[in-house]
Amino acid sequence: MSFGLQIKEPAGTVFDLDDTTLLQVDFFAVQQGQSITKNFSFLPSGATLSTAIVFLNQPPQDEQFVLPTISISGTSMTVTGINSSSSTNVSGSFTVQSGTVFVLVFAK
């Protein structure tokens, strides 16, 4: 029996890696406002890509960090960092951006 990552909620298991092996195929940084497209054509057909995102720094107090936009189609992936300004009546003006993130790309 193998043991792996399990993410649960009160209704049961949401995500489970008990019987899955992930192969790391890439690791790269994405800056706020930057868009990077990668093609992993060396992977066999039927491979499924997934990602893990790691924020590099904490946001300044006048900024709100959000995850970059990730689009996966077959063995191609585009990661786009967000950089925009917003305001609310409660907290005033603030910048919404993805900050610098590391993107780990996995295949199974």
VEXTOR-39287 format. One record per residue (C-alpha): residue number from 1; residue in three letters; chain; x negated, y, z. Coordinates in Angstrom, 2 decimals. Each point is the difference from the previous one (the first is absolute). Example, Ala and Ser with C-alpha at 12.3 -4.5 7.8 and 13.67 -1.06 7.14 Angstrom:
! VEXTOR-39287
R;i;aa;ch;px;py;pz
R;1;ALA;A;-12.30;-4.50;7.80
R;2;SER;A;-1.37;3.44;-0.66
***
This chain:
! VEXTOR-39287
R;i;aa;ch;px;py;pz
R;1;MET;A;0.00;0.00;0.00
R;2;SER;A;-1.32;3.44;-0.91
R;3;PHE;A;0.56;3.27;1.81
R;4;GLY;A;0.15;3.41;-1.65
R;5;LEU;A;1.55;3.43;0.23
R;6;GLN;A;3.70;0.20;0.85
R;7;ILE;A;2.02;3.21;0.16
R;8;LYS;A;3.27;-0.43;1.85
R;9;GLU;A;3.10;1.94;0.89
R;10;PRO;A;2.86;-1.04;2.31
R;11;ALA;A;1.82;-1.73;-2.87
R;12;GLY;A;-3.00;-2.21;-0.79
R;13;THR;A;-3.22;-0.08;-2.02
R;14;VAL;A;-0.34;2.74;-2.63
R;15;PHE;A;-3.42;-0.89;-1.41
R;16;ASP;A;-2.08;-3.13;0.42
R;17;LEU;A;-3.50;-0.98;-1.14
R;18;ASP;A;-0.11;-3.42;1.69
R;19;ASP;A;-0.55;-1.97;-3.20
R;20;THR;A;-1.36;2.67;-2.32
R;21;THR;A;-3.56;0.88;-0.86
R;22;LEU;A;-0.67;3.52;-1.27
R;23;LEU;A;-3.06;0.77;-2.11
R;24;GLN;A;-1.40;3.54;0.28
R;25;VAL;A;-0.61;1.21;-3.56
R;26;ASP;A;-0.78;3.69;0.54
R;27;PHE;A;-0.58;2.76;2.54
R;28;PHE;A;0.04;3.71;-0.91
R;29;ALA;A;0.75;3.47;1.35
R;30;VAL;A;2.80;2.31;-1.19
R;31;GLN;A;-0.04;3.72;0.79
R;32;GLN;A;3.10;2.13;0.49
R;33;GLY;A;1.46;0.96;-3.38
R;34;GLN;A;-2.20;-2.55;-1.83
R;35;SER;A;1.37;-2.77;-2.23
R;36;ILE;A;-1.98;-3.18;-0.67
R;37;THR;A;1.02;-2.83;-2.34
R;38;LYS;A;-1.70;-3.39;0.20
R;39;ASN;A;0.45;-3.05;-2.23
R;40;PHE;A;-0.90;-3.40;1.40
R;41;SER;A;0.16;-1.91;-3.29
R;42;PHE;A;-2.48;-2.57;1.31
R;43;LEU;A;2.73;-1.45;2.25
R;44;PRO;A;1.91;-3.03;-1.28
R;45;SER;A;3.54;0.49;-1.29
R;46;GLY;A;2.53;-0.30;2.78
R;47;ALA;A;-2.26;1.66;2.58
R;48;THR;A;1.85;2.32;2.38
R;49;LEU;A;-1.67;3.23;1.15
R;50;SER;A;0.52;1.56;3.42
R;51;THR;A;-1.70;2.82;1.90
R;52;ALA;A;-1.01;1.18;3.44
R;53;ILE;A;-0.42;3.72;0.64
R;54;VAL;A;-2.41;1.42;2.60
R;55;PHE;A;0.05;3.72;0.84
R;56;LEU;A;-3.50;1.45;0.26
R;57;ASN;A;0.74;2.92;2.37
R;58;GLN;A;2.76;1.31;2.22
R;59;PRO;A;2.02;2.85;-1.52
R;60;PRO;A;-0.48;3.57;1.25
R;61;GLN;A;2.90;1.26;2.16
R;62;ASP;A;1.50;2.04;-2.87
R;63;GLU;A;0.05;-2.98;-2.39
R;64;GLN;A;2.07;-3.16;-0.27
R;65;PHE;A;-1.62;-3.09;-1.54
R;66;VAL;A;2.07;-2.34;-2.15
R;67;LEU;A;-0.92;-3.16;-1.89
R;68;PRO;A;-1.14;0.43;-3.60
R;69;THR;A;2.27;-1.24;-2.78
R;70;ILE;A;-0.97;-3.49;-1.21
R;71;SER;A;1.28;-1.50;-3.25
R;72;ILE;A;-0.82;-3.61;-0.94
R;73;SER;A;0.79;-1.54;-3.38
R;74;GLY;A;-1.46;-3.43;-0.65
R;75;THR;A;-3.74;0.33;0.64
R;76;SER;A;-0.05;3.82;-0.30
R;77;MET;A;0.32;2.38;2.94
R;78;THR;A;0.30;3.79;0.28
R;79;VAL;A;-0.52;1.77;3.33
R;80;THR;A;0.93;3.69;0.21
R;81;GLY;A;-0.79;2.19;3.00
R;82;ILE;A;2.69;2.53;0.91
R;83;ASN;A;-0.71;3.69;0.54
R;84;SER;A;2.92;2.42;0.43
R;85;SER;A;1.33;2.69;2.31
R;86;SER;A;3.29;-0.09;1.92
R;87;SER;A;1.74;1.89;2.75
R;88;THR;A;2.72;-0.61;2.56
R;89;ASN;A;1.93;2.33;2.30
R;90;VAL;A;-1.18;-1.95;3.03
R;91;SER;A;-3.75;-0.27;-0.59
R;92;GLY;A;-0.72;2.73;-2.57
R;93;SER;A;-2.25;-0.53;-3.01
R;94;PHE;A;-2.24;-3.02;-0.28
R;95;THR;A;-1.97;-1.86;-2.65
R;96;VAL;A;1.01;-3.53;-0.94
R;97;GLN;A;-2.87;-2.02;-1.42
R;98;SER;A;-1.34;-3.52;-0.07
R;99;GLY;A;-3.43;1.08;1.22
R;100;THR;A;-2.95;-2.19;-0.92
R;101;VAL;A;0.83;-3.70;0.18
R;102;PHE;A;-1.84;-3.21;-0.66
R;103;VAL;A;1.95;-2.46;-2.13
R;104;LEU;A;-0.69;-3.70;0.36
R;105;VAL;A;1.37;-2.07;-2.89
R;106;PHE;A;0.86;-3.66;0.52
R;107;ALA;A;1.13;-2.72;-2.41
R;108;LYS;A;1.71;-3.31;0.66
***
